[in-house]
Amino acid sequence: MIRLTDFRKKISSDTTEKIQLDSIYIFGNNKTKDYIILRELNIKVGDLMLPSELNEKLLLCREAVYNTNLFSEVKITPEIISPAKFKLNINVTERWYIYPIPQFQIIDRNFNEWFRTNNADFNRLIYGLKYKDYNFSGRADKLNIVFLNGYNRYFTVGYAEPYSNKKLNQGFSLGIGLTQNKEFAYKTDYNNKLVFYKKDFFVKSNLFFSGTFFTRRGLYKKHLFGFQYNAGNISDSFVIKNYNGNYLNDSISNIHFPDFSYSFLYVKTDNVNYPLKGTIFMLGIGKRGLGLKGGINMLSADIVYKKFYTHSNHFYSNIQLASKIKLPFNQAYINQRALGYGDYNLRGLEYYVVDGTLSSIVKLTLSKKLFQTKIPIPIKSKFISSIPLSVYTKAYTDVGYAYNKNDFNTQLNNKVLYTSGFGFDIITLYDMKLSIEFSINQLNEKGIFLQSRGVL
């Protein structure tokens, strides 16, 4: 057999003669079904192609298989078997899929808020067990069971099957759960800090069940249709004492409502967890409640666009745009979340939230890879032969805006916000990321902020 280097030499002499893919062989997938891997390839047995097209096609194949998050390593190698035919060898290293691990989590929005605002109070922890299987039956299906107790309680069970039909282009997910809280934010003060209603007992609970149907077109496009039914309860004393009549836009302690959603998702990147090249686009539409206005009824839309660029000398850049709108503009407080929640934030404003019914953010980042290495481990394992480590330095600036009615105006509402800074991203096993960032905001406040993201 002729290996890849000889293969390139052989085909370089005649770039007009097409060659045919004769067969595909997959190695290393002890649990994952072959057809789950084949589903991700943009070529199939019998295809004819020019030799000059092959390298780019194989690169896209490798990225698509890796982005299933089922494998820590993917190698695709062509071999000539005759002058007009070749085969593909796909070698994968499966990740460790099952995580029955104890959990200790903070309940605050981020580490910085817990550490500084709440003085690293260990009473604000939740603990328990999380069981996750990312490849339950070898079809990239996910089973998720969470039992957490402490300051809050979470009991959830979820299952997702991304390939539920013969064509492997449809899937579904189902979930049910109960959450209970000893505190909840019932308003945002003028300084853009959350104000909490809290007791020594559970003052808010929500029982939900959810389902999603999704269909996938090709390798990069997905349509998702979701439904969730919520049955919530808040403390009677909160309602009677009227802490915030706008919290639910109604003076009730029990609330039942559905959430409907549709999303279109396009993802074409080299690494879905830490992209350095490619595009992500998302368009979502949601409907909360069955009415048009009043109470918690809401019609929402959001859009996200991210573009990642690779430059010479290990430099990279990206631009991220996102925007949300919620109608009508007179919304209950629980529907007004905007900047400062989850990933929808400005780096440097981690201690603040900015509510709004119309909001947008722009993030610009320039980064450079400092080094990349692999740390050998002394214990032999079929899942992990070494621990990868990559370190990037970066500089960034963020701009955001959140509109809210004058009745709910704060110091950061209805004005352009901006932050900037520099930091480091540390990427390790299974693309887990730790970010260390030094940021400054338009209030002239400076600080070091920690962010993390992992598979667990």
DRENDO-1510 file (C-alpha; in Angstrom, 1 decimal, always signed):
<recs>
REC; n; res; u; v; w
REC; 1; MET; +0.0; +0.0; +0.0 .
REC; 2; ILE; +1.1; +3.5; -0.7 .
REC; 3; ARG; +1.0; +5.9; +2.3 .
REC; 4; LEU; -0.1; +9.5; +2.4 .
REC; 5; THR; +3.3; +11.1; +1.4 .
REC; 6; ASP; +3.7; +8.8; -1.6 .
REC; 7; PHE; +0.0; +9.2; -2.4 .
REC; 8; ARG; +0.5; +13.0; -2.7 .
REC; 9; LYS; +3.6; +12.4; -5.0 .
REC; 10; LYS; +1.7; +10.0; -7.1 .
REC; 11; ILE; -1.3; +12.2; -7.7 .
REC; 12; SER; +0.6; +15.4; -8.3 .
REC; 13; SER; +1.7; +14.3; -11.7 .
REC; 14; ASP; -1.8; +14.3; -13.2 .
REC; 15; THR; -4.5; +16.6; -11.5 .
REC; 16; THR; -7.1; +16.2; -14.2 .
REC; 17; GLU; -7.7; +12.4; -13.8 .
REC; 18; LYS; -10.5; +11.7; -11.2 .
REC; 19; ILE; -10.0; +9.0; -8.7 .
REC; 20; GLN; -12.7; +6.9; -6.9 .
REC; 21; LEU; -13.2; +6.2; -3.2 .
REC; 22; ASP; -13.4; +2.4; -3.1 .
REC; 23; SER; -13.8; +1.7; +0.6 .
REC; 24; ILE; -13.7; +3.2; +4.1 .
REC; 25; TYR; -12.2; +1.4; +7.2 .
REC; 26; ILE; -12.8; +2.6; +10.7 .
REC; 27; PHE; -10.6; +1.7; +13.7 .
REC; 28; GLY; -10.7; +2.5; +17.4 .
REC; 29; ASN; -14.5; +2.9; +17.8 .
REC; 30; ASN; -15.2; +0.2; +20.4 .
REC; 31; LYS; -18.6; +1.6; +21.4 .
REC; 32; THR; -19.6; +4.2; +18.7 .
REC; 33; LYS; -21.4; +2.7; +15.7 .
REC; 34; ASP; -19.7; +2.9; +12.4 .
REC; 35; TYR; -22.6; +4.7; +10.8 .
REC; 36; ILE; -22.5; +7.5; +13.3 .
REC; 37; ILE; -19.0; +8.3; +12.0 .
REC; 38; LEU; -19.9; +7.8; +8.3 .
REC; 39; ARG; -22.8; +10.2; +8.8 .
REC; 40; GLU; -20.3; +13.0; +9.3 .
REC; 41; LEU; -18.3; +12.5; +6.1 .
REC; 42; ASN; -18.8; +14.7; +3.1 .
REC; 43; ILE; -17.6; +11.9; +0.8 .
REC; 44; LYS; -18.9; +8.3; +0.4 .
REC; 45; VAL; -17.9; +5.1; -1.2 .
REC; 46; GLY; -18.1; +5.4; -5.0 .
REC; 47; ASP; -17.5; +9.1; -5.2 .
REC; 48; LEU; -15.2; +10.4; -7.9 .
REC; 49; MET; -13.1; +13.5; -7.3 .
REC; 50; LEU; -10.0; +15.3; -8.5 .
REC; 51; PRO; -6.9; +14.6; -6.4 .
REC; 52; SER; -6.5; +18.3; -5.9 .
REC; 53; GLU; -9.8; +18.3; -4.0 .
REC; 54; LEU; -8.9; +15.5; -1.6 .
REC; 55; ASN; -6.9; +17.3; +1.0 .
REC; 56; GLU; -9.6; +19.9; +1.7 .
REC; 57; LYS; -12.4; +17.3; +1.7 .
REC; 58; LEU; -10.5; +15.1; +4.2 .
REC; 59; LEU; -9.8; +18.1; +6.4 .
REC; 60; LEU; -13.6; +18.9; +6.6 .
REC; 61; CYS; -14.3; +15.2; +7.3 .
REC; 62; ARG; -11.8; +15.2; +10.2 .
REC; 63; GLU; -13.3; +18.4; +11.7 .
REC; 64; ALA; -16.9; +17.1; +11.4 .
REC; 65; VAL; -16.1; +13.8; +13.1 .
REC; 66; TYR; -14.1; +15.5; +15.8 .
REC; 67; ASN; -17.0; +18.0; +16.4 .
REC; 68; THR; -19.3; +15.2; +17.4 .
REC; 69; ASN; -17.5; +15.4; +20.8 .
REC; 70; LEU; -17.2; +11.6; +20.8 .
REC; 71; PHE; -13.5; +11.4; +20.2 .
REC; 72; SER; -10.3; +12.9; +21.6 .
REC; 73; GLU; -8.3; +12.1; +18.4 .
REC; 74; VAL; -9.3; +11.6; +14.8 .
REC; 75; LYS; -7.0; +10.7; +12.0 .
REC; 76; ILE; -8.1; +10.1; +8.3 .
REC; 77; THR; -5.5; +8.7; +5.9 .
REC; 78; PRO; -5.9; +7.9; +2.2 .
REC; 79; GLU; -4.2; +4.9; +0.6 .
REC; 80; ILE; -4.0; +4.0; -3.1 .
REC; 81; ILE; -5.2; +0.5; -4.0 .
REC; 82; SER; -5.0; +0.9; -7.8 .
REC; 83; PRO; -4.2; +3.7; -10.3 .
REC; 84; ALA; -7.8; +4.9; -10.2 .
REC; 85; LYS; -9.0; +4.0; -6.8 .
REC; 86; PHE; -8.1; +4.7; -3.2 .
REC; 87; LYS; -9.4; +3.8; +0.3 .
REC; 88; LEU; -9.7; +5.8; +3.6 .
REC; 89; ASN; -8.5; +4.6; +7.0 .
REC; 90; ILE; -10.2; +6.4; +9.8 .
REC; 91; ASN; -8.5; +6.0; +13.2 .
REC; 92; VAL; -10.3; +7.4; +16.3 .
REC; 93; THR; -9.7; +7.5; +20.0 .
REC; 94; GLU; -12.9; +7.4; +21.9 .
REC; 95; ARG; -13.4; +9.8; +24.8 .
REC; 96; TRP; -14.4; +8.6; +28.3 .
REC; 97; TYR; -18.2; +8.9; +28.0 .
REC; 98; ILE; -19.5; +8.1; +31.5 .
REC; 99; TYR; -19.2; +10.6; +34.4 .
REC; 100; PRO; -20.8; +9.5; +37.6 .
REC; 101; ILE; -19.2; +12.2; +39.7 .
REC; 102; PRO; -19.9; +14.1; +42.9 .
REC; 103; GLN; -20.8; +17.7; +42.5 .
REC; 104; PHE; -20.0; +20.9; +44.4 .
REC; 105; GLN; -21.3; +24.0; +42.7 .
REC; 106; ILE; -21.8; +27.6; +43.6 .
REC; 107; ILE; -25.3; +29.0; +42.9 .
REC; 108; ASP; -24.1; +32.5; +41.9 .
REC; 109; ARG; -24.0; +33.7; +38.3 .
REC; 110; ASN; -20.2; +33.3; +38.2 .
REC; 111; PHE; -17.1; +32.6; +40.3 .
REC; 112; ASN; -16.3; +36.3; +40.8 .
REC; 113; GLU; -19.7; +37.1; +42.2 .
REC; 114; TRP; -19.6; +34.2; +44.6 .
REC; 115; PHE; -16.0; +35.1; +45.7 .
REC; 116; ARG; -16.3; +38.8; +46.0 .
REC; 117; THR; -19.9; +39.8; +46.4 .
REC; 118; ASN; -20.8; +36.9; +48.7 .
REC; 119; ASN; -17.4; +36.5; +50.4 .
REC; 120; ALA; -16.9; +32.9; +49.2 .
REC; 121; ASP; -19.8; +31.7; +51.4 .
REC; 122; PHE; -19.7; +27.9; +51.5 .
REC; 123; ASN; -23.3; +27.9; +52.6 .
REC; 124; ARG; -24.2; +29.0; +49.1 .
REC; 125; LEU; -23.1; +25.6; +47.6 .
REC; 126; ILE; -25.1; +22.8; +46.2 .
REC; 127; TYR; -23.8; +19.3; +46.3 .
REC; 128; GLY; -24.8; +15.8; +45.1 .
REC; 129; LEU; -24.3; +13.5; +42.2 .
REC; 130; LYS; -24.4; +14.1; +38.5 .
REC; 131; TYR; -24.4; +11.1; +36.1 .
REC; 132; LYS; -23.8; +11.8; +32.4 .
REC; 133; ASP; -23.3; +9.3; +29.6 .
REC; 134; TYR; -22.4; +11.1; +26.4 .
REC; 135; ASN; -22.7; +7.9; +24.2 .
REC; 136; PHE; -25.3; +5.8; +25.9 .
REC; 137; SER; -25.9; +3.2; +23.2 .
REC; 138; GLY; -23.1; +4.1; +20.8 .
REC; 139; ARG; -25.4; +6.4; +18.7 .
REC; 140; ALA; -24.1; +9.6; +20.3 .
REC; 141; ASP; -27.2; +9.6; +22.5 .
REC; 142; LYS; -27.0; +11.3; +25.9 .
REC; 143; LEU; -28.4; +10.3; +29.3 .
REC; 144; ASN; -28.3; +13.0; +32.0 .
REC; 145; ILE; -29.3; +12.5; +35.6 .
REC; 146; VAL; -28.7; +15.1; +38.3 .
REC; 147; PHE; -29.5; +15.1; +42.0 .
REC; 148; LEU; -28.2; +18.1; +43.9 .
REC; 149; ASN; -29.1; +19.4; +47.3 .
REC; 150; GLY; -28.0; +22.2; +49.6 .
REC; 151; TYR; -28.8; +25.8; +49.2 .
REC; 152; ASN; -30.9; +24.9; +46.2 .
REC; 153; ARG; -32.2; +21.6; +44.9 .
REC; 154; TYR; -32.1; +20.2; +41.4 .
REC; 155; PHE; -33.6; +16.9; +40.3 .
REC; 156; THR; -33.5; +16.4; +36.6 .
REC; 157; VAL; -33.5; +13.5; +34.1 .
REC; 158; GLY; -32.9; +14.0; +30.4 .
REC; 159; TYR; -32.3; +11.8; +27.3 .
REC; 160; ALA; -31.3; +13.0; +23.8 .
REC; 161; GLU; -31.2; +10.8; +20.7 .
REC; 162; PRO; -29.8; +12.7; +17.8 .
REC; 163; TYR; -30.1; +9.9; +15.2 .
REC; 164; SER; -33.6; +8.4; +15.6 .
REC; 165; ASN; -34.4; +7.5; +12.0 .
REC; 166; LYS; -32.8; +5.4; +9.3 .
REC; 167; LYS; -31.6; +8.4; +7.4 .
REC; 168; LEU; -29.8; +9.7; +10.5 .
REC; 169; ASN; -31.1; +13.2; +10.0 .
REC; 170; GLN; -33.8; +13.5; +12.8 .
REC; 171; GLY; -33.6; +13.3; +16.6 .
REC; 172; PHE; -35.3; +14.2; +19.8 .
REC; 173; SER; -34.7; +14.9; +23.4 .
REC; 174; LEU; -36.9; +14.5; +26.5 .
REC; 175; GLY; -36.5; +15.9; +30.0 .
REC; 176; ILE; -38.2; +16.3; +33.4 .
REC; 177; GLY; -37.0; +18.1; +36.5 .
REC; 178; LEU; -37.8; +19.9; +39.7 .
REC; 179; THR; -35.9; +22.9; +41.0 .
REC; 180; GLN; -36.3; +24.5; +44.5 .
REC; 181; ASN; -34.6; +27.7; +45.7 .
REC; 182; LYS; -34.0; +29.4; +49.0 .
REC; 183; GLU; -33.6; +32.7; +47.3 .
REC; 184; PHE; -34.5; +34.3; +44.0 .
REC; 185; ALA; -33.7; +37.6; +42.4 .
REC; 186; TYR; -37.0; +39.7; +42.3 .
REC; 187; LYS; -35.6; +43.0; +41.1 .
REC; 188; THR; -32.5; +44.8; +39.9 .
REC; 189; ASP; -31.5; +48.0; +41.7 .
REC; 190; TYR; -30.4; +51.2; +40.2 .
REC; 191; ASN; -26.7; +50.1; +40.5 .
REC; 192; ASN; -27.5; +47.0; +38.4 .
REC; 193; LYS; -27.2; +44.6; +41.3 .
REC; 194; LEU; -29.6; +41.8; +41.9 .
REC; 195; VAL; -31.9; +42.1; +44.9 .
REC; 196; PHE; -32.9; +38.8; +46.4 .
REC; 197; TYR; -35.8; +37.5; +48.4 .
REC; 198; LYS; -34.4; +34.8; +50.7 .
REC; 199; LYS; -35.4; +32.6; +53.6 .
REC; 200; ASP; -34.2; +29.6; +55.4 .
REC; 201; PHE; -36.6; +27.4; +53.5 .
REC; 202; PHE; -37.4; +27.0; +49.9 .
REC; 203; VAL; -39.3; +30.0; +48.6 .
REC; 204; LYS; -39.5; +29.1; +44.9 .
REC; 205; SER; -40.0; +25.9; +43.0 .
REC; 206; ASN; -40.6; +24.8; +39.4 .
REC; 207; LEU; -41.6; +21.5; +38.0 .
REC; 208; PHE; -41.1; +21.1; +34.3 .
REC; 209; PHE; -41.1; +18.6; +31.5 .
REC; 210; SER; -39.7; +19.3; +28.0 .
REC; 211; GLY; -39.2; +17.9; +24.6 .
REC; 212; THR; -37.3; +18.8; +21.5 .
REC; 213; PHE; -37.5; +17.5; +17.9 .
REC; 214; PHE; -34.6; +18.4; +15.6 .
REC; 215; THR; -33.9; +17.7; +12.0 .
REC; 216; ARG; -30.4; +18.0; +10.4 .
REC; 217; ARG; -29.8; +19.0; +6.8 .
REC; 218; GLY; -26.4; +18.0; +5.5 .
REC; 219; LEU; -23.4; +18.4; +7.9 .
REC; 220; TYR; -23.8; +21.9; +9.2 .
REC; 221; LYS; -27.5; +22.9; +9.4 .
REC; 222; LYS; -30.0; +22.0; +12.1 .
REC; 223; HIS; -33.6; +22.9; +12.8 .
REC; 224; LEU; -34.9; +22.5; +16.4 .
REC; 225; PHE; -38.5; +22.7; +17.6 .
REC; 226; GLY; -38.9; +22.8; +21.4 .
REC; 227; PHE; -41.7; +22.7; +24.0 .
REC; 228; GLN; -41.5; +23.0; +27.8 .
REC; 229; TYR; -44.3; +23.1; +30.3 .
REC; 230; ASN; -43.6; +24.8; +33.6 .
REC; 231; ALA; -45.6; +24.6; +36.9 .
REC; 232; GLY; -44.1; +27.1; +39.3 .
REC; 233; ASN; -44.7; +28.3; +42.9 .
REC; 234; ILE; -43.4; +31.2; +44.9 .
REC; 235; SER; -43.8; +32.0; +48.6 .
REC; 236; ASP; -47.2; +33.4; +49.6 .
REC; 237; SER; -45.5; +36.0; +51.8 .
REC; 238; PHE; -43.6; +37.4; +48.8 .
REC; 239; VAL; -46.9; +38.0; +47.0 .
REC; 240; ILE; -48.8; +39.3; +50.0 .
REC; 241; LYS; -46.1; +41.8; +50.9 .
REC; 242; ASN; -45.8; +42.9; +47.3 .
REC; 243; TYR; -42.0; +43.0; +47.1 .
REC; 244; ASN; -42.3; +43.5; +43.3 .
REC; 245; GLY; -45.7; +43.5; +41.6 .
REC; 246; ASN; -44.0; +43.4; +38.3 .
REC; 247; TYR; -42.2; +40.1; +39.1 .
REC; 248; LEU; -44.9; +38.1; +37.3 .
REC; 249; ASN; -47.1; +40.9; +36.2 .
REC; 250; ASP; -49.7; +39.4; +38.4 .
REC; 251; SER; -50.5; +38.9; +42.1 .
REC; 252; ILE; -50.4; +35.1; +42.2 .
REC; 253; SER; -48.1; +32.5; +43.8 .
REC; 254; ASN; -48.8; +29.6; +41.5 .
REC; 255; ILE; -48.1; +29.9; +37.8 .
REC; 256; HIS; -48.4; +27.4; +34.9 .
REC; 257; PHE; -47.2; +28.2; +31.4 .
REC; 258; PRO; -45.8; +26.7; +28.2 .
REC; 259; ASP; -42.7; +27.7; +26.3 .
REC; 260; PHE; -42.5; +27.1; +22.6 .
REC; 261; SER; -39.4; +27.6; +20.6 .
REC; 262; TYR; -37.8; +27.2; +17.1 .
REC; 263; SER; -34.1; +27.6; +16.3 .
REC; 264; PHE; -32.1; +27.4; +13.2 .
REC; 265; LEU; -28.4; +26.5; +13.8 .
REC; 266; TYR; -25.5; +26.6; +11.3 .
REC; 267; VAL; -22.1; +25.5; +12.7 .
REC; 268; LYS; -19.1; +25.0; +10.4 .
REC; 269; THR; -15.9; +25.4; +12.5 .
REC; 270; ASP; -12.6; +23.5; +12.9 .
REC; 271; ASN; -13.4; +22.9; +16.6 .
REC; 272; VAL; -16.9; +23.4; +17.9 .
REC; 273; ASN; -15.6; +23.9; +21.5 .
REC; 274; TYR; -12.8; +26.4; +20.8 .
REC; 275; PRO; -13.1; +27.6; +17.2 .
REC; 276; LEU; -10.1; +29.1; +15.5 .
REC; 277; LYS; -11.7; +29.1; +12.0 .
REC; 278; GLY; -15.2; +29.0; +10.7 .
REC; 279; THR; -18.7; +30.3; +11.2 .
REC; 280; ILE; -21.6; +29.9; +13.7 .
REC; 281; PHE; -25.0; +31.3; +13.1 .
REC; 282; MET; -28.2; +30.9; +15.2 .
REC; 283; LEU; -31.7; +32.3; +14.7 .
REC; 284; GLY; -34.3; +31.6; +17.4 .
REC; 285; ILE; -37.9; +32.5; +18.0 .
REC; 286; GLY; -39.8; +31.8; +21.2 .
REC; 287; LYS; -43.3; +32.1; +22.6 .
REC; 288; ARG; -44.0; +32.1; +26.3 .
REC; 289; GLY; -47.6; +31.7; +27.5 .
REC; 290; LEU; -50.7; +31.4; +25.3 .
REC; 291; GLY; -51.8; +35.1; +25.3 .
REC; 292; LEU; -50.5; +38.1; +23.5 .
REC; 293; LYS; -49.8; +40.4; +26.5 .
REC; 294; GLY; -50.1; +40.7; +30.3 .
REC; 295; GLY; -48.7; +38.3; +32.8 .
REC; 296; ILE; -45.7; +36.4; +31.6 .
REC; 297; ASN; -46.8; +36.3; +27.9 .
REC; 298; MET; -43.9; +37.0; +25.6 .
REC; 299; LEU; -42.8; +36.7; +22.0 .
REC; 300; SER; -39.0; +36.7; +21.6 .
REC; 301; ALA; -36.4; +36.5; +18.9 .
REC; 302; ASP; -32.7; +36.3; +19.1 .
REC; 303; ILE; -29.8; +36.1; +16.6 .
REC; 304; VAL; -26.2; +35.1; +17.0 .
REC; 305; TYR; -23.4; +35.4; +14.5 .
REC; 306; LYS; -19.8; +34.4; +15.1 .
REC; 307; LYS; -16.9; +34.5; +12.6 .
REC; 308; PHE; -13.5; +33.0; +13.4 .
REC; 309; TYR; -10.3; +33.8; +11.4 .
REC; 310; THR; -6.9; +32.1; +11.2 .
REC; 311; HIS; -3.9; +34.3; +10.4 .
REC; 312; SER; -0.2; +33.6; +9.9 .
REC; 313; ASN; +2.3; +33.1; +12.8 .
REC; 314; HIS; -0.4; +31.5; +15.0 .
REC; 315; PHE; -2.5; +34.7; +15.2 .
REC; 316; TYR; -6.3; +34.4; +15.4 .
REC; 317; SER; -9.2; +36.7; +15.6 .
REC; 318; ASN; -13.0; +36.5; +15.9 .
REC; 319; ILE; -16.0; +38.8; +15.9 .
REC; 320; GLN; -19.2; +37.8; +17.8 .
REC; 321; LEU; -22.6; +39.6; +17.3 .
REC; 322; ALA; -25.8; +38.8; +19.2 .
REC; 323; SER; -29.1; +40.5; +19.7 .
REC; 324; LYS; -32.4; +39.8; +21.4 .
REC; 325; ILE; -35.9; +41.4; +21.4 .
REC; 326; LYS; -38.9; +40.6; +23.6 .
REC; 327; LEU; -42.4; +41.8; +22.8 .
REC; 328; PRO; -44.4; +43.6; +24.1 .
REC; 329; PHE; -41.8; +45.9; +25.8 .
REC; 330; ASN; -43.9; +45.9; +29.0 .
REC; 331; GLN; -42.6; +42.6; +30.3 .
REC; 332; ALA; -42.7; +40.8; +33.7 .
REC; 333; TYR; -39.4; +41.0; +35.5 .
REC; 334; ILE; -38.6; +37.3; +35.0 .
REC; 335; ASN; -38.7; +38.0; +31.2 .
REC; 336; GLN; -36.3; +41.0; +31.3 .
REC; 337; ARG; -33.0; +39.2; +31.6 .
REC; 338; ALA; -30.4; +40.6; +29.1 .
REC; 339; LEU; -26.7; +41.3; +29.7 .
REC; 340; GLY; -24.9; +39.5; +32.4 .
REC; 341; TYR; -26.6; +36.0; +32.3 .
REC; 342; GLY; -24.7; +33.0; +31.0 .
REC; 343; ASP; -22.6; +33.6; +27.9 .
REC; 344; TYR; -24.6; +36.8; +27.0 .
REC; 345; ASN; -22.3; +39.2; +28.8 .
REC; 346; LEU; -19.6; +41.8; +28.5 .
REC; 347; ARG; -16.1; +40.8; +29.8 .
REC; 348; GLY; -15.4; +43.2; +32.6 .
REC; 349; LEU; -19.1; +43.6; +33.8 .
REC; 350; GLU; -19.3; +40.3; +35.6 .
REC; 351; TYR; -20.6; +41.9; +38.8 .
REC; 352; TYR; -23.5; +43.6; +37.0 .
REC; 353; VAL; -26.7; +42.6; +35.2 .
REC; 354; VAL; -28.4; +44.9; +32.7 .
REC; 355; ASP; -32.1; +44.0; +32.1 .
REC; 356; GLY; -33.8; +44.9; +28.9 .
REC; 357; THR; -36.4; +43.9; +26.3 .
REC; 358; LEU; -34.1; +44.9; +23.4 .
REC; 359; SER; -30.3; +44.2; +23.7 .
REC; 360; SER; -27.2; +43.7; +21.6 .
REC; 361; ILE; -23.6; +42.9; +22.1 .
REC; 362; VAL; -20.5; +42.9; +19.9 .
REC; 363; LYS; -17.3; +41.1; +20.9 .
REC; 364; LEU; -13.9; +41.5; +19.2 .
REC; 365; THR; -10.9; +39.3; +20.1 .
REC; 366; LEU; -7.4; +39.0; +18.8 .
REC; 367; SER; -5.4; +36.0; +20.1 .
REC; 368; LYS; -2.1; +34.2; +19.6 .
REC; 369; LYS; -1.1; +30.7; +20.4 .
REC; 370; LEU; +1.9; +30.8; +22.8 .
REC; 371; PHE; +2.6; +27.1; +22.9 .
REC; 372; GLN; +1.1; +23.6; +22.5 .
REC; 373; THR; +2.3; +20.4; +24.1 .
REC; 374; LYS; +1.2; +17.0; +25.3 .
REC; 375; ILE; +2.0; +15.8; +28.9 .
REC; 376; PRO; +2.4; +12.1; +29.1 .
REC; 377; ILE; +0.6; +10.2; +31.8 .
REC; 378; PRO; +2.2; +7.4; +33.7 .
REC; 379; ILE; -0.9; +5.2; +33.7 .
REC; 380; LYS; -1.7; +3.3; +30.5 .
REC; 381; SER; -5.2; +4.0; +29.2 .
REC; 382; LYS; -7.0; +3.2; +26.0 .
REC; 383; PHE; -8.9; +6.5; +26.4 .
REC; 384; ILE; -6.0; +8.9; +27.2 .
REC; 385; SER; -2.4; +8.5; +26.2 .
REC; 386; SER; -1.4; +12.1; +27.2 .
REC; 387; ILE; -2.9; +15.3; +28.4 .
REC; 388; PRO; -2.9; +18.0; +25.7 .
REC; 389; LEU; -2.2; +21.6; +26.8 .
REC; 390; SER; -2.5; +24.8; +24.6 .
REC; 391; VAL; -2.1; +28.3; +25.9 .
REC; 392; TYR; -3.3; +31.4; +24.1 .
REC; 393; THR; -2.9; +35.1; +25.0 .
REC; 394; LYS; -5.6; +37.5; +23.9 .
REC; 395; ALA; -6.8; +41.1; +23.8 .
REC; 396; TYR; -10.4; +42.0; +23.5 .
REC; 397; THR; -13.0; +44.7; +23.5 .
REC; 398; ASP; -16.8; +44.3; +24.0 .
REC; 399; VAL; -19.7; +46.7; +23.3 .
REC; 400; GLY; -23.3; +46.3; +24.4 .
REC; 401; TYR; -26.6; +48.0; +24.8 .
REC; 402; ALA; -29.8; +47.1; +26.6 .
REC; 403; TYR; -33.1; +49.1; +26.3 .
REC; 404; ASN; -35.7; +49.1; +29.0 .
REC; 405; LYS; -38.7; +51.2; +29.7 .
REC; 406; ASN; -38.1; +54.2; +32.0 .
REC; 407; ASP; -40.0; +52.6; +34.8 .
REC; 408; PHE; -37.2; +50.0; +35.2 .
REC; 409; ASN; -34.2; +52.2; +34.2 .
REC; 410; THR; -30.8; +51.8; +35.9 .
REC; 411; GLN; -27.4; +53.4; +35.6 .
REC; 412; LEU; -26.4; +51.0; +32.8 .
REC; 413; ASN; -29.7; +50.8; +30.9 .
REC; 414; ASN; -30.4; +52.7; +27.6 .
REC; 415; LYS; -26.7; +53.6; +27.0 .
REC; 416; VAL; -23.8; +52.1; +25.1 .
REC; 417; LEU; -21.6; +50.0; +27.3 .
REC; 418; TYR; -18.0; +49.1; +26.6 .
REC; 419; THR; -15.2; +47.1; +28.2 .
REC; 420; SER; -11.7; +45.9; +27.2 .
REC; 421; GLY; -8.9; +43.8; +28.5 .
REC; 422; PHE; -6.4; +41.0; +27.9 .
REC; 423; GLY; -5.9; +37.5; +29.3 .
REC; 424; PHE; -5.1; +33.9; +28.7 .
REC; 425; ASP; -7.1; +30.9; +27.5 .
REC; 426; ILE; -5.8; +27.5; +28.7 .
REC; 427; ILE; -7.2; +24.5; +26.7 .
REC; 428; THR; -6.7; +21.0; +27.9 .
REC; 429; LEU; -8.2; +17.5; +28.0 .
REC; 430; TYR; -11.5; +17.2; +26.0 .
REC; 431; ASP; -11.3; +20.9; +25.1 .
REC; 432; MET; -11.9; +22.1; +28.7 .
REC; 433; LYS; -11.1; +25.8; +28.9 .
REC; 434; LEU; -9.9; +28.0; +31.7 .
REC; 435; SER; -9.9; +31.8; +31.0 .
REC; 436; ILE; -7.9; +34.3; +33.1 .
REC; 437; GLU; -8.9; +37.8; +32.1 .
REC; 438; PHE; -7.9; +41.3; +33.3 .
REC; 439; SER; -10.7; +43.7; +32.3 .
REC; 440; ILE; -11.6; +47.4; +32.6 .
REC; 441; ASN; -15.1; +48.7; +32.1 .
REC; 442; GLN; -16.6; +52.2; +31.4 .
REC; 443; LEU; -17.0; +52.8; +35.1 .
REC; 444; ASN; -13.2; +52.7; +35.3 .
REC; 445; GLU; -13.4; +49.5; +37.4 .
REC; 446; LYS; -10.6; +47.0; +36.9 .
REC; 447; GLY; -10.4; +43.4; +37.9 .
REC; 448; ILE; -9.2; +39.8; +37.3 .
REC; 449; PHE; -11.9; +37.4; +36.3 .
REC; 450; LEU; -11.9; +33.6; +35.9 .
REC; 451; GLN; -14.1; +31.8; +33.5 .
REC; 452; SER; -14.3; +28.0; +32.9 .
REC; 453; ARG; -16.0; +25.6; +30.6 .
REC; 454; GLY; -15.8; +21.9; +30.5 .
REC; 455; VAL; -17.6; +18.7; +29.4 .
REC; 456; LEU; -18.8; +17.8; +32.9 .
</recs>
